[in-house]
Amino acid sequence: MIEADEQLSELNETPFEKPALDDVRAALRRLDEAPRRAVAATVAYGLSDLTVTERQALEDDWARLASETRRRVLRSLLEASEAMFEMNYREIALLGLDDADRDARAAAIELLWTDETEETMRRLITLAAEDRDAVVRAAALKELGRFILLGEYGDIPDDAAKAAQALALRIHTDRGETLEVRRRALEALSNSSHPDVERLIRAAYTDGNHDLKISALFAMGRTCSKVWREIIMEELDSADNELVFEAVTACGQIQLQESARRIGQLAISEDREIQLAAIWALGEIGGNHAFEILTNLEETVDDEEAAAVIDEALDTAGFGRTFAALGLDLDED
């Protein structure tokens, strides 16, 4: 089977011209007939920017596909949308939300990652509250987090934002719910200024459950509050790489200047995820020290992926330095 990056390369090299619907149907049938066949550009381009009418015309063809094929297509479209932001898979994703297969529903939820409409938010609320499968409820809560954040900025109606908050709070505090779903509910709620957020994060951090502790660290970063600085700084030296990764990310989100030296050490970690997270965090932290560390890293790094992340981080850190030089403060805490 062709690897994902090869599929994306094919898309990038293919001149954009939306295929005819009949060609898309034929390409989907070929995928069903050959389970190891790569998802073709015809499908990726053809399912982008569907009108409601086009989506309705495809519904029967889509339903006839094997569940594994539907999952494979949705996951491939997610990769395409992350590589090429102009691709819009909203209609096929909305269709996927009603799929009989739980993994297809979860994949469709992920595919809506750029959708900020109230309609989609309310669909996610329904799935988080009512779907029969915990995997889907967890996926819906994960995506609801960004809608809760939009509510904090006033970008969605206040009643809708509060409905999402109330649901996340209810689910997280429901001991009868699965741990995975409760974790995602806390992570979603941490995007809000709800008065119970700090208490719930502290309770999760000290609960004694490893996975809840990871979610608590994740949530600390999402609050963007320096009230967590001591905990996060301590976790940077944890022997548990999962905790270190979340602590590094939180340092970037909270812009903890005092963490720059330790984050700089982690930017040469042998753990790839920690290394890249640390580079990103240095960009978010900004300031002269972080900028200097990134500049030194740029001169020594020897692989393309890390170099690209360093370039982005330098741009971010440089933006922050410009604000500081002008006497402007981006930190509201």
Secondary structure as UniProt FT lines:
FT   HELIX           4..13
FT   HELIX           21..33
FT   TURN            35..36
FT   HELIX           41..46
FT   TURN            47..49
FT   HELIX           52..64
FT   HELIX           67..83
FT   TURN            85..86
FT   HELIX           90..96
FT   TURN            97..98
FT   HELIX           102..111
FT   TURN            112..114
FT   HELIX           118..130
FT   HELIX           134..152
FT   TURN            153..154
FT   HELIX           158..172
FT   TURN            175..176
FT   HELIX           179..189
FT   TURN            190..191
FT   TURN            195..196
FT   HELIX           197..205
FT   HELIX           210..223
FT   HELIX           226..228
FT   HELIX           229..235
FT   TURN            236..237
FT   HELIX           241..254
FT   HELIX           257..259
FT   HELIX           260..266
FT   TURN            267..268
FT   HELIX           272..285
FT   HELIX           287..300
FT   HELIX           304..325
FT   TURN            326..327
//
